[in-house]
């Protein structure tokens, strides 16, 4: 399975994101209802289906809005449970023999584990392998496969490593060629007394994950895809010069009170979804924010009235080493089925459909993983930049921490928090991570 995960995902180059906060159109709703009824084989099934995922707040609201046509067309009531600690909650529910019918799969290592134990349903038998192949690229399907069977399907996708800015206050390079160029501008701003960056890594039980994205993007661009692959496969020591250097580059931003809004303590205590809010203040507290495509929804929720293109935009994470130019990181949200019922069958078929994913994309903040979602579903001109970055990428890699064993991933999250709080302890932190590596692979 791990070797399969090295497959790049160039199909995403054809996708863009619809502007956050947009309402679904009548045509979109009609199409979604039709797809839902088809998923239920034309019948008003009724009953309930329990779904568990990590989304809360506006993300949850948009997901539930996407499910509304399904409920109306099929008569099935979706009972949604949202938790940021989905790893632990699912493990407890599984051990108690009471898992939800459908749930978000928090990591690919857990997908392998649950598939091997027979706890996940083979979706080739539910959706149909031909349908899955017509809806998804081989890259996405391979990520959800175990022993040539499909146990996980992606509902949404995201482009990571984007640098967001307030178009009305940011005066730096709009498309810096290198990290060195961007760093020179941020140092100049810091010297004048304004912190250039806003960062937040708080996320409840999952606190720290936002910082792992920084380290992953830096390591990929600094040391290349080969080292990146060795790293998440457990073959590159955390104490290696490559990993240490990536942490130090990350630390040059988040551990320096002159570089990051509020200093390291604010980074640790600010929720990832709220971190960029000072960027839109009348007197901005920062000018730059690093996050994936989904974050635009949080911008517009936390600062009502701002619009993509008019008030905010982004550029891709700059290249660091010239020999690894054009590398990008992608991620996504994947669902698996733990209980096979008429209701869960209908819902999983609906979730993989072009119509359902087009509706979710139209509500903003995500990419559709289904390759048949039409371009017309993504009219936002700013977010089309995400598609352009992917289309021009020479190398695409999936989120490294999501590819690591669960124990390693959890340790990585915690290490981010420890490092921000005590950067001088980096060597000890990396040594501890390497001990986990030796136990986990």
C-alpha positions, 0 to 999 in steps of 0.5 A, a space after each residue: 500500500 505504501 508504494 501506491 501512495 507515491 502516485 502523483 495526483 495531476 488530475 487535480 490540475 483541472 479543479 478549482 474552488 468555488 468562492 466561500 459563502 456562495 449558495 447552491 443554485 436551484 439547478 445544483 439542488 435539483 441535480 443533487 436530489 436526482 443523484 440521491 434518488 438514483 443512489 437509493 435506487 429510486 425509492 424513498 427508503 426512510 430510516 436513519 444513517 449515522 455519520 461521523 467526521 471532524 467538521 464543526 462550525 461552518 464546515 459542518 453546516 456546509 456538509 449538512 447542507 450538501 446532505 439536505 437534498 439526499 434526506 429530502 429525496 430518500 427520506 433518510 435522516 442523517 445523524 451527524 457526529 462531529 469530533 476533532 478527536 476522531 481517531 480516539 472516538 472511532 477506536 473506542 466505538 469499534 472496540 465496543 462494537 458500535 461504530 457509525 455506519 459511515 465515518 471520515 477516515 482520519 489517516 491512511 494507516 488506520 484505513 489499512 489497519 481497519 481494512 485488514 481487520 475486516 472492519 471496513 466494507 469493500 466499496 467496490 461491491 457497494 458503489 461498483 468498481 467501474 463507477 469509482 474508476 469513472 469518477 476518480 483518478 487512479 491516484 485518489 483510488 489508490 490512496 483509499 485501497 487496501 490489497 486492491 480493494 477500495 475501502 475509502 473514497 474521497 469526498 473533498 480535496 485540498 491544495 496545501 501550502 498556500 500563502 494567503 494575504 489581505 489584498 488591501 494591506 499586503 505590499 510584498 511580492 505577490 508571487 515570490 520566486 523563492 522562500 529567500 525572497 519572501 523571507 527578506 520581505 518579512 524580515 524587513 516588515 518585522 524590523 519596522 515593528 509589525 509581525 508579518 505572519 499570523 499562525 494558529 495551531 490549536 485544534 482541540 485533541 488534534 492541536 498541532 496538525 496545522 504546524 505539521 503542514 508547514 514542516 511537510 511543505 518545507 521539507 518537500 521543497 527543501 529536500 525533495 520528494 525522495 526524502 519526503 517519501 523516505 520520511 513518511 515511510 519511516 526510512 528517514 530518521 527524524 534526527 536527520 539533517 533534512 528533518 531538523 532543517 525543516 523544523 528550524 525553517 518553520 521555527 524561524 517564523 513561529 518561535 520568533 515573537 517579531 515574526 508571528 502575531 502575538 508570539 509563540 504563546 498566541 500561536 499555541 492558543 489560537 485555533 487554526 480557523 481563527 488565526 488569520 483574523 488579525 490580517 483583516 483588522 483595520 490596523 492589521 496585525 499581520 500580512 500573511 497566513 499559511 493554510 490550505 484551500 479550505 481556509 477561505 470559508 473561515 476568512 469570510 465567517 470571521 470577517 463578514 463581507 470580505 470577498 475572494 479577489 477583492 479582499 484576499 488572495 494567495 500565492 503558492 508556497 515559494 520554492 526553497 531549493 532550485 532542484 525541487 522547483 514546482 513541488 506541491 502538497 495535496 490532501 483530502 477528506 475520505 469516507 469509509 463504511 463500517 456498517 452495510 445497511 440500505 441507508 449507508 449504501 445510498 449515502 456512500 453512493 451519493 457522496 461519491 457522485 459528481 452532483 453531491 461534490 459539485 454542490 459541496 464545492 459550490 458552497 465554498 472552501 473545498 475542491 471536489 475529488 470527483 474528476 467529473 465535477 464540471 468547471 462551471 461549478 467553480 467560478 471563483 477567479 481567485 480560487 482558480 489559482 489553486 487549480 493553476 498551481 496544481 496544473 503546473 506542479 512538477 511533483 505532487 505529494 499527499 499530506 505526509 502525516 496522513 500517510 504515517 502510522 497513527 502513533 507516529 502522526 499523533 507524536 508529530 502533532 505533539 512535537 509541533 506544540 513542544 517545539 513552539 514552546 521550547 525551540 531549544 529542545 529541538 534535538 531532544 524532541 526529534 530524538 523522541 520522535 525517532 524512538 516512536 518511528 522505530 516502534 511504529 514501522 
